[in-house]
Amino acid sequence: MYFHQRLQPFVCLTFSVQVVAARHSTARVHIEDIEAVLTANTTLVSIMLANNETGVVQPVAEISQCLRNWSKRTGFPRPWFHTDAAQAIGKLPVNVNVLGVDYLTIVGHKFYGPRVGALCARQNAPLHPMLFGGGQERGLRPGTENTGMIAGLGRAAELVTLHLRDYSENMASTCEYLRQRLRGEFSE
């Protein structure tokens, strides 16, 4: 489901990557397709919450439940679950607990914030540093945090969440207007 560029970092690693394609009929990943590729060695499932080009929202909460059920049924450990919510925040409700994910990533410039990202990880979810140095970010990354951009990201997230209903209503109205104009121009 991810673009080729998003898979590139995994190519050099020593484990295999299984890609589950969205179905052409729905543009969504289907739960049974994900379940069909799960194995005892599956450690991570990652999926975009909302597609930036089509607007299709993936069934992330349902996939999370599928992973839990699969683990109970098979006795294998439940894979960690990540969702990229960059395209969804500010456009639809995004709640880590409702989605049931272990990791959630966002990036500020997608919702009028600064160009800085954030990773929300459950307390028990493993995180390991990619770079080493100072003890910033609880030892997960070296270097001084960009406090201004971090504060800006938090404020932008707060504002888009606060105005989510207004945005949704405006977007629904705009979509309906577009549908009416298209029907008028290209009558059935």
C-alpha positions, 0 to 999 in steps of 0.5 A, spaced: 500 500 500 505 504 501 509 508 495 515 504 493 520 510 496 517 508 503 519 501 502 526 502 500 529 503 507 526 495 508 530 493 502 537 493 505 535 490 512 535 482 513 528 480 513 523 480 508 517 485 507 510 482 504 506 488 501 499 487 501 495 491 495 489 494 496 483 491 492 482 495 485 474 495 487 475 498 493 482 501 493 482 499 500 486 493 504 482 487 506 482 484 512 482 477 510 488 479 505 492 481 511 491 475 515 493 471 509 500 473 509 501 473 517 506 468 519 509 467 526 515 471 524 511 477 522 513 483 527 510 489 524 504 491 520 504 498 517 498 502 513 496 509 511 490 511 515 488 515 509 491 516 502 493 523 500 491 522 492 484 518 493 482 520 500 480 513 501 480 511 509 483 504 511 480 500 516 485 501 521 481 499 527 478 493 524 485 491 522 488 492 529 482 487 531 484 482 526 491 482 529 489 481 536 484 475 534 489 472 529 494 472 535 489 469 540 487 464 535 494 462 533 498 463 539 503 467 535 505 474 538 501 479 535 505 483 530 506 491 532 501 495 528 503 502 525 499 507 521 501 513 518 496 518 520 499 524 516 494 525 511 488 524 516 489 529 522 485 535 521 480 531 516 478 526 520 478 524 528 485 521 529 485 517 536 491 512 538 486 508 542 480 508 538 485 506 532 488 500 536 495 502 533 502 501 537 505 507 533 502 513 529 506 518 525 504 525 523 507 531 520 505 538 521 505 541 514 500 536 512 495 540 517 498 547 517 503 546 522 511 546 521 515 541 517 516 537 523 514 530 524 512 526 531 511 519 533 506 516 538 508 510 541 505 506 546 508 505 552 510 498 551 512 498 544 519 497 542 523 503 540 530 503 538 535 509 536 537 509 529 543 515 531 547 515 537 550 521 541 546 525 547 541 523 551 535 527 548 528 524 547 530 519 552 536 516 549 532 515 542 536 521 538 542 525 539 541 533 538 537 539 541 530 538 540 527 544 536 522 546 541 519 552 537 517 547 532 515 542 537 510 547 540 508 549 533 506 542 531 502 541 538 498 547 537 497 546 530 494 539 532 490 542 537 487 547 533 485 542 527 482 538 532 478 543 535 475 546 528 475 539 525 467 539 525 467 545 521 472 543 516 468 536 515 462 540 514 465 545 509 468 539 506 462 535 505 458 542 502 464 543 497 464 535 495 456 536 494 457 542 490 462 538 486 457 532 485 452 537 483 456 541 478 459 534 475 452 531 474 449 538 471 455 538 466 455 530 465 448 528 465 447 521 466 
